[in-house]
Amino acid sequence: MSFRAKQAVDFWLGGLLLLAMFLPVRGLGLLLRRDHSFARRRGCAVVKLVGAGSLFLAMPSLQAIRAQFPERKFFLVGTKAVTGFAQPFGWFDHYWVIDDSSLWRLVVSTVRALVKVAWSSDHLIDLEVHSRLTTLFGVLTMVRNRIGFVNEIAFWRRGFYTHMTYFSPQGPVYAFYDMLAAWFDIERVAVSEFNAAFRARVLQEELPNGLVLPERYIVVAPACSDFGKERQLRPDEWNGLVARNGLAGREVVVLGGAADRSLGMAVAAELGSAHDLCGSLSIVQSARVLAGATQFLGIDSLLLHLARALDVPSVSVWGPSNPATRLRPGRAGEIVFFANMSCSPCIHVHETPPCQGARTCIPAALARPAAVSATEEMEHHAMGWANGPNEREVRAIEVRYD
């Protein structure tokens, strides 16, 4: 299925099923009066269908939560792109794949994952913010504690989750992910410790035999997931970005997945003597190549978040998404191109960008002088709002960082 078709299925099918289930779910909740404490530790399932980059942003908090559960009791439910990213790093104990290549496979794989979660878990964390199908999935598992995000757009979720954290698309996404740890009485999220462990794992990875990298090189990552292709730059725009940052003539390695091969070839051809490795490496091997780069140039994508965690100096271009909502603080000397147009951000707020793909925000961002990111110092804490079962009013929650 195309990404637009998946969105339509989520919106219409998910919406109709949730509407039909609203009264039964609320009625059973009042009748059963289940114990929603966090004393039970049978297992915890995390649901993330789209966006490996978002999952990576949530990993410091999720790994802190994982430590609260018995061994081999932390699970991930996601599409192949998401589980395939997480599995090599061993962040979860089991990985249950949702196959969204067709509607029939989506139904069959979802039912299979649903049974496994219901059998093994007392807790479910839904990392999707707007999905109706993941909300439905959580309800059908009938797990004791269902944790998810709500806001004024997804207000209807209040009828289906037991524990809710307020989410704002204009706020720092990583902070809302970190606040999930507060449900498990975790007061401090060790981001630096997680990044150090991630770097140690990456540096252990062996590169393919026969791959010879330049002694000094920069990395260009031109692609992103199917969600929000408006983020991508044209090959000539990448050439201009490289030149503008004084990197013309440097050895360039182009990184991306198998689906990015055509774009990677076009960018490599535009840059001249670039080494195109799109589709040639695993995600861990790509991270290993990233770790050895002197500079990273990219957009709002998974590879940008990996580069920042690996302390690689980065240059990034933004427009349909706002860097203030995606970049964790603490990266001194980072360069960000961003034109804060009246319609931006759009891809994380609207089903369809208002420009319908014209993406005038990208050339507008590139026309501005490069600015050093305002996120140079790590914030010591993040604050938000949440409410749990039987709580009529929200309460403040706070997460501190190392």
C-alpha positions as CSV (number, residue, x, y, z in Angstrom):
1,M,0.0,0.0,0.0
2,S,1.1,3.6,-0.6
3,F,1.6,5.8,2.3
4,R,-1.5,7.9,1.4
5,A,-3.5,4.6,1.3
6,K,-2.2,3.7,4.8
7,Q,-3.2,7.1,6.1
8,A,-6.7,6.7,4.6
9,V,-7.1,3.2,6.2
10,D,-5.9,4.6,9.6
11,F,-8.3,7.6,9.4
12,W,-11.5,6.0,8.1
13,L,-11.3,2.3,9.2
14,G,-9.6,3.2,12.5
15,G,-12.1,6.0,13.2
16,L,-15.2,3.9,12.5
17,L,-14.0,1.1,14.7
18,L,-13.1,3.4,17.6
19,L,-16.5,5.1,17.3
20,A,-18.2,1.7,17.6
21,M,-16.1,0.7,20.6
22,F,-16.3,4.0,22.6
23,L,-19.4,3.1,24.7
24,P,-18.4,-0.5,25.3
25,V,-14.9,0.4,26.4
26,R,-16.1,3.2,28.7
27,G,-18.8,0.9,30.1
28,L,-16.4,-2.0,30.8
29,G,-14.0,0.4,32.4
30,L,-16.6,1.5,34.9
31,L,-17.9,-2.0,35.5
32,L,-14.5,-3.8,35.9
33,R,-12.7,-1.1,37.9
34,R,-9.3,-2.7,37.3
35,D,-6.2,-2.0,39.3
36,H,-4.1,0.4,37.2
37,S,-1.1,0.5,39.5
38,F,2.3,-0.2,38.1
39,A,3.1,-2.9,40.7
40,R,2.6,-5.7,38.1
41,R,5.6,-6.4,35.9
42,R,4.5,-9.1,33.5
43,G,5.8,-7.2,30.5
44,C,5.7,-3.9,28.6
45,A,5.0,-3.5,24.8
46,V,6.0,-0.4,22.9
47,V,4.1,0.4,19.6
48,K,5.8,2.5,16.9
49,L,4.7,2.1,13.3
50,V,6.3,5.0,11.4
51,G,9.5,6.9,12.0
52,A,12.6,5.2,13.2
53,G,14.1,8.6,14.0
54,S,11.3,9.3,16.5
55,L,11.9,5.9,18.1
56,F,15.6,6.7,18.5
57,L,14.7,10.0,20.2
58,A,12.5,8.0,22.7
59,M,15.2,5.4,23.4
60,P,16.9,7.0,26.4
61,S,13.5,7.0,28.2
62,L,12.5,3.6,26.9
63,Q,15.8,2.0,28.1
64,A,15.3,3.5,31.5
65,I,11.8,2.0,31.5
66,R,13.1,-1.4,30.3
67,A,15.3,-1.6,33.5
68,Q,12.1,-1.7,35.5
69,F,10.9,-5.0,34.0
70,P,12.1,-8.6,34.3
71,E,14.5,-9.9,31.8
72,R,13.1,-10.6,28.3
73,K,9.9,-8.7,29.1
74,F,10.3,-5.6,26.9
75,F,8.7,-5.8,23.5
76,L,8.5,-3.7,20.3
77,V,5.5,-3.8,17.9
78,G,6.2,-2.0,14.6
79,T,6.5,-2.1,10.8
80,K,9.6,-3.8,9.4
81,A,11.4,-0.4,8.9
82,V,11.1,0.3,12.6
83,T,11.8,-3.1,14.0
84,G,14.6,-3.6,11.5
85,F,16.3,-0.5,12.8
86,A,16.0,-1.4,16.5
87,Q,16.7,-5.1,16.5
88,P,20.5,-4.9,15.7
89,F,21.0,-2.7,18.7
90,G,19.2,-5.1,21.1
91,W,17.0,-2.4,22.6
92,F,14.1,-4.8,23.0
93,D,13.7,-8.5,23.9
94,H,11.2,-9.4,21.2
95,Y,10.1,-7.8,18.0
96,W,6.7,-8.3,16.5
97,V,6.3,-7.0,12.9
98,I,3.2,-5.4,11.5
99,D,3.2,-6.1,7.7
100,D,1.5,-3.1,6.0
101,S,2.3,-4.1,2.4
102,S,-1.4,-5.0,1.8
103,L,-4.6,-4.7,3.7
104,W,-4.9,-8.4,4.2
105,R,-1.4,-8.8,5.6
106,L,-2.0,-5.8,7.8
107,V,-5.0,-7.4,9.4
108,V,-3.3,-10.9,9.8
109,S,0.0,-9.5,11.3
110,T,-1.9,-7.1,13.5
111,V,-4.0,-9.9,15.0
112,R,-0.9,-12.0,15.6
113,A,0.9,-9.2,17.4
114,L,-2.2,-8.3,19.3
115,V,-2.5,-11.9,20.8
116,K,1.2,-11.8,21.7
117,V,0.9,-8.5,23.5
118,A,-2.2,-9.5,25.3
119,W,-0.6,-12.8,26.5
120,S,2.7,-11.2,27.7
121,S,2.1,-7.6,28.8
122,D,0.5,-5.6,31.6
123,H,1.6,-2.3,30.0
124,L,1.5,-0.8,26.6
125,I,3.2,2.4,25.4
126,D,1.8,3.9,22.2
127,L,4.4,6.2,20.7
128,E,2.2,7.3,17.8
129,V,0.6,10.6,18.4
130,H,-2.3,10.7,15.9
131,S,-2.9,7.1,14.8
132,R,-6.3,5.7,15.3
133,L,-5.3,2.1,14.5
134,T,-2.6,2.0,17.2
135,T,-5.2,3.3,19.7
136,L,-7.5,0.6,18.6
137,F,-4.7,-1.9,18.8
138,G,-4.0,-0.9,22.4
139,V,-7.7,-1.3,23.4
140,L,-8.0,-4.7,21.8
141,T,-5.0,-6.0,23.7
142,M,-7.0,-5.4,26.9
143,V,-3.7,-4.8,28.8
144,R,-4.1,-3.3,32.2
145,N,-2.3,0.0,31.6
146,R,-2.4,1.8,28.2
147,I,-0.1,4.8,28.0
148,G,-0.4,7.3,25.2
149,F,-0.4,10.9,24.1
150,V,-3.4,13.3,23.9
151,N,-3.9,16.8,22.7
152,E,-6.7,19.0,21.4
153,I,-6.5,17.3,18.0
154,A,-6.4,13.8,19.4
155,F,-8.8,14.5,22.2
156,W,-10.8,11.4,21.4
157,R,-8.0,9.3,22.8
158,R,-9.0,10.2,26.3
159,G,-11.7,7.6,26.1
160,F,-9.3,4.7,25.3
161,Y,-6.1,5.2,27.3
162,T,-5.7,4.7,31.0
163,H,-2.6,7.0,31.4
164,M,-2.3,10.1,29.2
165,T,0.5,12.5,28.6
166,Y,-0.2,15.8,26.9
167,F,1.6,16.3,23.6
168,S,2.1,19.5,21.6
169,P,3.3,19.3,18.0
170,Q,4.9,22.7,18.6
171,G,6.9,21.5,21.6
172,P,10.1,19.5,21.9
173,V,9.1,15.9,20.9
174,Y,12.0,14.3,22.8
175,A,10.8,15.9,26.0
176,F,7.4,14.3,25.7
177,Y,9.0,10.9,25.1
178,D,11.2,11.4,28.1
179,M,8.1,12.2,30.3
180,L,6.8,8.7,29.7
181,A,9.5,7.6,32.2
182,A,7.7,9.5,35.0
183,W,4.8,6.9,34.9
184,F,7.3,4.4,36.1
185,D,8.7,6.6,38.9
186,I,11.8,7.4,36.9
187,E,13.0,11.0,37.7
188,R,16.1,11.2,35.6
189,V,16.8,10.2,32.0
190,A,20.4,9.5,31.3
191,V,20.7,10.8,27.7
192,S,24.6,11.0,27.8
193,E,24.9,7.5,29.2
194,F,22.6,6.2,26.4
195,N,24.6,8.0,23.7
196,A,27.9,6.7,25.1
197,A,26.6,3.1,25.0
198,F,25.2,3.7,21.5
199,R,28.6,5.0,20.3
200,A,30.4,2.0,21.9
201,R,28.1,-0.4,20.1
202,V,28.5,1.3,16.7
203,L,32.3,1.4,16.9
204,Q,32.4,-2.4,17.4
205,E,30.6,-2.9,14.1
206,E,32.7,-4.4,11.2
207,L,32.3,-2.8,7.8
208,P,31.9,-5.0,4.7
209,N,35.1,-6.6,3.3
210,G,36.4,-4.5,0.4
211,L,34.9,-1.3,1.5
212,V,37.6,1.3,1.5
213,L,36.7,4.8,2.9
214,P,38.7,7.9,2.4
215,E,41.0,8.9,5.2
216,R,38.9,12.1,5.8
217,Y,35.4,12.4,4.5
218,I,32.0,14.1,5.0
219,V,28.6,12.3,4.9
220,V,25.6,13.5,3.0
221,A,22.3,11.9,3.9
222,P,19.7,13.2,1.4
223,A,16.7,11.0,2.0
224,C,13.9,10.4,4.6
225,S,11.0,8.1,5.1
226,D,7.9,8.0,3.0
227,F,6.3,10.4,5.5
228,G,7.1,14.0,4.6
229,K,9.1,13.7,1.4
230,E,8.8,17.5,1.2
231,R,11.8,17.5,3.6
232,Q,14.2,16.4,0.8
233,L,16.5,18.6,-1.2
234,R,17.2,18.4,-4.9
235,P,20.6,17.2,-6.0
236,D,21.6,20.7,-7.1
237,E,20.6,22.0,-3.7
238,W,22.9,19.6,-2.0
239,N,25.7,20.7,-4.3
240,G,25.1,24.3,-3.2
241,L,24.9,23.4,0.5
242,V,28.3,21.6,0.3
243,A,29.9,24.6,-1.4
244,R,28.3,27.1,0.9
245,N,29.7,25.4,4.0
246,G,33.3,25.4,2.5
247,L,33.3,21.7,1.9
248,A,33.7,21.8,-1.9
249,G,36.5,19.4,-3.0
250,R,36.2,17.2,0.1
251,E,35.6,13.5,-0.2
252,V,31.9,12.8,0.2
253,V,30.1,9.6,1.2
254,V,26.3,9.4,0.5
255,L,24.3,7.3,2.9
256,G,20.8,6.0,2.8
257,G,18.7,2.8,2.5
258,A,17.8,0.6,-0.4
259,A,14.8,2.7,-1.2
260,D,17.0,5.8,-1.6
261,R,19.3,4.4,-4.3
262,S,18.0,6.5,-7.1
263,L,18.2,9.7,-5.1
264,G,21.7,8.8,-3.8
265,M,23.0,8.2,-7.3
266,A,21.6,11.5,-8.5
267,V,23.2,13.4,-5.5
268,A,26.5,11.6,-6.0
269,A,26.5,12.4,-9.7
270,E,25.8,16.1,-8.9
271,L,28.6,16.3,-6.3
272,G,31.1,14.7,-8.7
273,S,33.4,12.1,-7.0
274,A,31.1,11.1,-4.2
275,H,30.9,7.5,-2.9
276,D,27.3,6.4,-3.1
277,L,26.7,3.7,-0.4
278,C,22.9,3.9,-0.4
279,G,21.4,0.4,0.1
280,S,24.9,-1.1,0.5
281,L,25.1,-1.1,4.3
282,S,23.1,-2.2,7.3
283,I,21.8,0.5,9.6
284,V,24.6,-0.3,12.1
285,Q,27.2,-0.2,9.4
286,S,25.9,3.1,8.2
287,A,26.2,4.4,11.8
288,R,29.8,3.1,11.8
289,V,30.6,5.1,8.7
290,L,28.9,8.1,10.3
291,A,31.1,7.9,13.4
292,G,34.2,8.3,11.3
293,A,33.0,11.4,9.4
294,T,34.4,14.9,9.9
295,Q,31.1,16.5,9.0
296,F,27.5,15.4,8.5
297,L,25.0,17.2,6.1
298,G,21.4,16.1,6.2
299,I,17.7,16.8,6.8
300,D,15.2,15.9,9.5
301,S,15.8,12.1,9.3
302,L,17.0,9.1,11.3
303,L,20.7,9.6,10.2
304,L,20.8,13.1,11.5
305,H,19.7,11.9,15.0
306,L,22.3,9.2,14.8
307,A,25.1,11.6,13.8
308,R,24.2,13.9,16.6
309,A,24.3,11.1,19.2
310,L,27.7,10.1,17.8
311,D,29.0,13.7,18.3
312,V,29.6,14.3,14.6
313,P,29.4,18.0,13.7
314,S,26.3,18.5,11.7
315,V,24.7,20.8,9.2
316,S,20.9,20.3,8.7
317,V,18.2,21.9,6.5
318,W,14.7,22.3,7.8
319,G,11.3,23.7,6.5
320,P,8.3,21.4,6.7
321,S,9.4,20.5,10.3
322,N,10.8,22.8,12.9
323,P,14.3,22.0,14.4
324,A,13.3,23.3,17.8
325,T,10.8,20.4,18.0
326,R,13.2,17.6,17.0
327,L,16.7,18.4,18.1
328,R,17.9,17.5,21.6
329,P,20.0,20.3,23.2
330,G,23.7,19.8,23.8
331,R,25.4,20.0,20.4
332,A,27.7,23.0,20.3
333,G,28.7,24.4,17.0
334,E,25.8,22.8,15.1
335,I,24.6,24.6,12.0
336,V,20.9,24.8,11.1
337,F,19.2,26.2,8.0
338,F,15.6,27.0,8.7
339,A,13.1,29.5,7.3
340,N,10.3,29.9,9.9
341,M,7.5,30.5,7.4
342,S,3.9,31.0,8.4
343,C,2.9,27.5,7.2
344,S,5.8,25.7,9.0
345,P,5.8,23.2,10.5
346,C,3.3,21.3,8.5
347,I,4.1,17.6,8.1
348,H,3.6,16.8,11.7
349,V,0.5,18.9,12.0
350,H,-1.5,18.5,8.8
351,E,-2.5,15.3,6.8
352,T,-1.3,17.1,3.7
353,P,1.1,20.0,3.5
354,P,-0.7,23.3,2.5
355,C,1.7,23.8,-0.4
356,Q,0.9,20.2,-1.8
357,G,4.6,19.5,-2.3
358,A,5.8,22.9,-3.6
359,R,8.1,23.1,-0.5
360,T,9.1,26.7,-1.0
361,C,10.4,26.6,2.6
362,I,13.5,24.6,1.5
363,P,14.9,27.2,-0.9
364,A,13.9,29.9,1.6
365,A,15.9,28.2,4.3
366,L,18.9,27.8,2.0
367,A,18.8,31.4,1.1
368,R,19.3,32.5,4.7
369,P,22.7,32.7,6.4
370,A,23.5,29.6,8.3
371,A,22.8,30.1,12.0
372,V,24.3,28.3,14.9
373,S,21.7,26.2,16.6
374,A,20.2,27.7,19.8
375,T,20.3,24.3,21.4
376,E,23.9,24.4,22.6
377,E,23.4,23.6,26.3
378,M,21.5,20.7,27.7
379,E,18.3,21.6,29.5
380,H,18.4,20.3,33.1
381,H,14.7,19.4,33.1
382,A,11.5,19.1,31.1
383,M,8.0,19.7,32.4
384,G,4.7,18.7,31.1
385,W,1.1,17.5,32.1
386,A,-0.5,14.2,32.5
387,N,-3.4,12.4,34.1
388,G,-4.1,8.8,35.0
389,P,-7.1,6.7,35.9
390,N,-9.7,8.4,38.1
391,E,-7.9,11.7,37.9
392,R,-10.2,14.5,36.9
393,E,-7.5,17.1,36.7
394,V,-4.1,17.0,35.1
395,R,-0.9,17.1,37.2
396,A,2.5,18.4,36.5
397,I,5.3,16.0,35.6
398,E,9.0,16.7,35.4
399,V,12.0,14.7,34.1
400,R,15.6,15.7,34.9
401,Y,18.6,15.0,32.7
402,D,22.1,14.0,33.5
